[in-house]
Amino acid sequence: MQKPIESLLFVALMVCLFIPAIGLSLPMCPGSYDPKSWTDCFGTTFLPSEVTPANTGDKYSGEWKYGRPHGRGTVMGTWAPWKYVGEWYNGKAHGQGTFTYTNGYYYVGGWRNDKQNGRGIVYHHNGSVIR
């Protein structure tokens, strides 16, 4: 049985990450990806190596600042079915987010510089807590 705090953390994070924002405050990014013009906007592109080396070729959709993912966004693996939905800072997963592994397990919790950080919970694909 899940502990109440784990259930509450999971529900709160799911609400924050998966309910679409009403009236996006950022405009759409202009045209094709351009690191000089993609700032303070919302856009979708395949990530080039100079933006986020760890995610080169993966598809990112979300907020941008100075040509890098920054704010809230989603990146999906191009060659494997993994996904990260959450907060970004200067091109790296940073803040709160959910990472779904290729086996269906998922981690919900903190991130810092593209690495899991702080308290987090790993769930089995059926929803039971692993750790």
N, C-alpha and C positions, 0 to 999 in steps of 0.2 A: 504494500500500500504506500502511495506517495505521501510525503510529509506535506503539511499545509503550505509551508513557505515555498517549497519547490513547485507546487501546483500554482500558487499565486504568482511566482516569478515567471513561470511558463505562460500563463494566461496574459499577464501584463505585457510581456515581450511580444507575443503573437498579435495582440491588439495594436501595439505601436508599429509593428513592422508590416502587417498584412492588410490593415484597413487603409484604403487609398485616401490620400489627402484630398480634402475638398478645396478646390481652387488653388492649384499649385501657385506658389508665390514667385517661382522662377520662370523666366521665359524659355522657350525652346532654344537650343544652341543653333547658331546659323550654319547652314550647309553641311559639308563633310567635315570630319574631325580636323581641327586646326588648333594647335596648342596656344596660339596667340589670341584667337578669338573665342575659344571655349572657356569662358569664365563667368561665374554667377549665372549659370544656365542649366537646363536639363537636356541631356542628349543620350543617344545610344550609338555605340560603335564597337568594333573589335579592337582590343587594346594593342597598340604598338609597343615594341620592346622598350622604347625610351620613356614610356609613361609608367608602367608597372612591370618590371622585368619578370617577376614571379608569375604574372598572369598574361604574358604575351600571347596574343591570339584568342584570348577568351572574350566573350561578349559582355560588355558592361552597359547598364542602363541606369541613369541616375543623375545626381547633381555633380557639377564640375566647377573647379576654381583653378585658374591659371593652367589650364590644359591637363589637369589631373582629377581623378575621382575625389570628391570632397563633399561631405554631407551625407545624405542617405542614398543608397543605391544597391543594385543587384549585379553580381557577376556570375556567369554560368560557364562551366568548363566546356571547351569546344570538343575535346577528344574524349572526355569522360563525363557522365551525368552527375556532376556535383554542382552545388550552388551555395553562394554566400549572399545573405540578405541582411543589410545592416548599415552601420555608420562607417564612414571613411574619413581619413585625414591625410591630405597630401599624397594621395595615391595608394594608401595602405588601409587595410581593415583596421579600424581603431574606434573603440567605443563598445556599444552593445550590438550583437548580431547573432544570426543563426547560420550555421554551416551544415549542409546536408551532405553526408558522405555517399559514395557510390553504392554502398550496401543498404541505404535507406536509414541508417542511424543518423541522428543529428545532435549537434552541440548547440546549446543556447547559453549565452553568457558574454563575458567581457573579452575584448580583443585589444592588443596594443602592438603596433608595428607589425601587422600581419600574423601575429601569433596569439593563441588562446591565452588569456590573462585573467587572473582573479577567480572569483567564484563563477562556476558554470556547471551545467548539467548535461550529461550525454543520455539521450533517449534511444531506446530500441525502436525500430520502425513501427512496432505495435503500440508505442506510447509508454511502455514501462521504463523506469529509470535504470540506467546501467551504472552510472557514478555521478 
